[in-house]
Structures are given as structure tokens and as C-alpha cells.
Amino acid sequence: MTYTAAGTPVGSEPEAKAVDAMQCMADLSRALVVAASPINRIVLSRIAERACLKTASMDPGEAAHKLATPQAGAPQPGMIILDLDTAFQDHDEVLAQIETRRRISPAGLPFVVAVVATLQQVDLQSSAFDATVARPVTPETLQPVIERLLATAKAA
């Protein structure tokens, strides 16, 4: 039987958890923007880029698939910006994948910023979000939230 440097057999459960944790190591310089509207994906991506983040943007179905099947060695986003508009019907699947990542990640990442119509609307799993931003979203409203979350991660 083959053993790892930690002394556990290859293929054992602790090794599998270590591999999962490595796949979920979040890069705080990357953000994933998830929105049903292509225009909203562009606007939110540009604001995140102003906060010096490298962005990728996807529709909810594509994002749920990407989060469920991370590629080994591929950088994972340290922040996810979710646009929870009325066209975003599949938010449960995306939120479930994010919760799984946060549970596996040693630092509890990625950060999740929800973009909502009004702050009173945030009745769905508000514990899943690190911050919420109400529409209309502008650089003056979203960028400070991103910078605050990044600063707290760097201070920890």
C-alpha cells in the first residue's frame, strides 16, 4: 500500500478531504460574477475590476456547474457577486454549491455579495451572504463593499 507524507494511505478519506480543500482554495484576487442578465454581468464585472479583481462572469446555470466541478489546479474565486434579480430562478443550486465550498475551505471562502432590488428583500438565506448591495448598483456602492471584505480577509 502507498502512503502520503502525512502517513495516511493513498485513497483514504483524510487524503480525499485534503484534495477537496486544495480544490477549494480561494484566490482573493479573483471574482466570479453570476447574473442572468448579460448587461448586469458586464456592469458588475467592471466594478469588481475597478477594485483590482480579475473577473469571470457566468449565467446561473453555468456557474452552478463550474462550482460543482472545479478543475484541479485552476484558481478558484475568492469572491462571488450574485445578482439576485427576478430572472435568477436557479439561485438555490448556486447557493448550495457556494455553501459546500465555504464549508470545505479552511478560510470559509469565497465571500458572497448579493445584489438585490431592496434590502428588505433579503429574506432568502441571508447567512449565506457576507454583504448585500441594493440596486441601482454603482461603483460608489459596490466597490467599497468589495474592498472592505478583502481588507478583513487580509487582516485575518
ZAMARGU-4260 file (C-alpha; in steps of 0.2 Angstrom, whole numbers, plus 5000, padded with zeros to 4 digits):
<rodrens>
0) 5000/5000/5000 | 5006/5018/4996 | 5006/5031/5009 | 5006/5050/5009 | 5019/5061/5018
5) 5006/5063/5032 | 5006/5044/5034 | 4989/5041/5028 | 4985/5028/5015 | 4983/5034/4997
10) 4965/5035/4993 | 4960/5037/5011 | 4946/5049/5017 | 4958/5061/5025 | 4968/5062/5009
15) 4952/5065/4999 | 4947/5079/5011 | 4964/5087/5008 | 4962/5086/4989 | 4944/5094/4991
20) 4951/5108/5002 | 4965/5111/4989 | 4952/5112/4975 | 4943/5125/4985 | 4957/5136/4990
25) 4951/5153/4985 | 4961/5166/4977 | 4956/5183/4984 | 4962/5192/4968 | 4948/5183/4958
30) 4929/5186/4957 | 4915/5177/4949 | 4900/5187/4944 | 4884/5177/4942 | 4869/5186/4934
35) 4855/5180/4922 | 4857/5197/4913 | 4872/5199/4901 | 4872/5218/4904 | 4872/5216/4923
40) 4886/5203/4922 | 4896/5217/4912 | 4892/5231/4924 | 4896/5221/4940 | 4912/5214/4932
45) 4918/5231/4928 | 4915/5237/4945 | 4924/5222/4953 | 4939/5226/4941 | 4940/5244/4947
50) 4943/5235/4964 | 4958/5227/4956 | 4950/5209/4954 | 4951/5198/4940 | 4934/5193/4935
55) 4924/5179/4926 | 4906/5181/4923 | 4893/5167/4920 | 4874/5164/4920 | 4867/5155/4935
60) 4867/5138/4926 | 4885/5139/4920 | 4891/5145/4937 | 4882/5131/4947 | 4890/5118/4935
65) 4908/5126/4937 | 4906/5127/4956 | 4901/5109/4957 | 4915/5103/4946 | 4931/5113/4950
70) 4946/5109/4939 | 4961/5103/4949 | 4974/5117/4949 | 4963/5130/4942 | 4962/5146/4953
75) 4945/5147/4962 | 4937/5164/4965 | 4939/5172/4982 | 4923/5182/4980 | 4906/5179/4971
80) 4895/5193/4966 | 4877/5186/4964 | 4864/5197/4955 | 4848/5190/4963 | 4835/5198/4951
85) 4819/5191/4946 | 4826/5181/4931 | 4838/5172/4943 | 4827/5157/4947 | 4840/5144/4950
90) 4848/5153/4965 | 4846/5138/4976 | 4858/5127/4966 | 4871/5141/4965 | 4869/5144/4984
95) 4871/5126/4988 | 4887/5125/4978 | 4894/5140/4987 | 4889/5134/5004 | 4898/5117/5000
100) 4914/5127/4995 | 4913/5138/5011 | 4912/5123/5022 | 4927/5114/5014 | 4938/5130/5013
105) 4949/5132/5028 | 4946/5151/5027 | 4927/5150/5024 | 4929/5157/5007 | 4923/5163/4994
110) 4915/5179/5000 | 4897/5181/4994 | 4890/5198/4989 | 4871/5198/4985 | 4864/5212/4973
115) 4846/5214/4977 | 4831/5225/4972 | 4829/5232/4990 | 4837/5227/5006 | 4821/5221/5014
120) 4820/5208/5000 | 4835/5199/5008 | 4825/5185/5017 | 4832/5171/5007 | 4847/5163/5017
125) 4854/5180/5022 | 4868/5170/5032 | 4874/5164/5015 | 4879/5182/5011 | 4894/5192/5018
130) 4886/5208/5011 | 4871/5214/5001 | 4870/5229/4990 | 4854/5236/4984 | 4850/5242/4966
135) 4854/5253/4957 | 4872/5247/4959 | 4886/5260/4956 | 4904/5259/4958 | 4901/5270/4974
140) 4890/5257/4982 | 4898/5241/4977 | 4917/5245/4976 | 4918/5249/4995 | 4910/5233/5000
145) 4922/5223/4990 | 4937/5232/4997 | 4930/5230/5015 | 4928/5211/5013 | 4946/5210/5005
150) 4953/5220/5019 | 4945/5209/5033 | 4952/5194/5024 | 4970/5201/5023 | 4969/5207/5042
155) 4965/5189/5047
</rodrens>
